[in-house]
Amino acid sequence: MQGQDKLVILWTSGDPVTAEKMVFMYAENALKKAWWKEVTLLIWGASTALVKENPRIAEHIQELVECGVEICACKACADSLEAGSILEGLGVEVKYTGETLTEYLKLDYKLLTI
C-alpha cells in the first residue's frame, strides 16, 4: 500500500481549542515520535478563517512547518476568505485541493478528519 505510513489530517474546524489541543499536538508528535513517516495537514474551510484571524493559531502553523509537517491550504477557501497571502507567509502551500485529497484517498493514505 502506497500510503500505509502517511497521515493526512483534513482540518476543517474553526474551533481554536480543537486546533491547539488536538490537530497541532497530534501532527507535531506524530512526526517527532515517528508514529507516521509523513504527516500532511490540509487546511480547508473554517480552519482557513481561524488561521487568518488568530495570531496564536498562525504561530502554531509556522511551528508545524518548521518541524516538518507538510501543510497545504485550499486555494478556493483562501481566495474567498482573503487569506492566501497570510497562509503563504507562514510557509503554507496554497493550491486547489479537491484533486489532491482525491489522490491521497486513492493512494490509501490514512485520513483523519477534524
C-alpha positions in Angstrom: 0.0 0.0 0.0 1.5 3.3 -1.1 0.1 5.5 1.7 0.5 3.0 4.5 2.7 5.1 6.7 1.4 8.5 5.6 -1.2 10.5 7.5 -3.3 13.3 6.2 -5.2 15.5 8.7 -8.1 17.2 7.0 -8.7 20.2 9.3 -12.0 22.0 8.7 -12.9 23.1 12.2 -12.9 26.7 13.2 -12.5 25.9 16.9 -9.2 27.1 18.4 -9.2 24.6 21.2 -9.6 21.7 18.8 -6.8 23.2 16.7 -4.4 23.6 19.6 -5.3 20.6 21.8 -5.8 18.0 19.0 -4.8 19.0 15.5 -1.5 20.6 16.2 -0.5 18.4 19.2 -1.1 15.3 17.2 0.5 16.4 14.0 3.7 17.6 15.7 4.0 14.5 18.0 3.2 12.1 15.1 6.4 13.3 13.4 8.7 13.9 16.4 7.9 10.4 17.8 7.9 8.7 14.4 4.3 7.4 14.7 4.0 8.3 11.0 6.7 8.7 8.4 4.9 11.6 6.8 2.2 14.0 8.1 0.3 16.4 5.9 -2.1 19.0 7.3 -4.8 20.1 4.9 -6.4 23.4 5.8 -9.9 23.7 4.4 -13.0 25.7 5.2 -13.4 27.3 8.6 -9.8 26.5 9.7 -8.7 28.9 6.9 -10.5 31.8 8.6 -9.1 30.8 12.0 -5.6 31.0 10.8 -6.2 34.4 9.3 -8.0 35.8 12.3 -6.0 34.3 15.2 -2.3 35.2 15.5 -1.7 32.4 18.1 -3.1 29.8 15.6 -0.9 31.3 12.8 2.1 31.0 15.0 1.4 27.3 15.6 1.1 26.7 11.8 4.5 28.2 11.3 5.9 26.0 14.1 4.5 22.9 12.4 6.0 23.9 9.1 9.4 24.3 10.8 9.1 20.8 12.4 8.5 19.2 9.1 4.7 18.8 8.8 3.7 19.4 5.2 0.9 21.9 5.2 -1.3 22.9 2.3 -4.5 25.0 2.1 -7.5 25.1 -0.2 -7.0 27.9 -2.6 -10.7 28.4 -3.2 -11.2 28.9 0.6 -8.1 31.1 0.9 -9.3 33.3 -2.0 -12.8 33.6 -0.8 -11.6 34.4 2.8 -8.8 36.7 1.6 -6.2 34.6 3.5 -3.9 33.4 0.7 -1.0 35.8 1.4 -1.2 35.2 5.2 -1.0 31.4 4.6 1.8 31.7 2.1 3.7 33.9 4.6 3.5 31.1 7.1 5.1 28.7 4.7 1.8 27.0 3.7 1.3 25.8 0.1 -2.0 27.3 -1.2 -3.5 25.3 -4.1 -6.7 23.8 -5.3 -7.1 20.7 -3.1 -10.0 18.7 -4.3 -7.8 16.7 -6.6 -5.1 16.4 -4.0 -7.5 15.0 -1.4 -8.8 12.5 -4.0 -5.2 11.4 -4.8 -4.5 10.8 -1.1 -7.6 8.7 -0.8 -6.8 6.6 -3.9 -3.2 6.1 -2.7 -4.6 4.8 0.6 -3.2 7.5 2.9 -4.7 7.4 6.3 -7.1 10.3 6.7 -8.0 11.9 9.9 -10.9 14.5 9.5 -11.4 17.2 12.1 
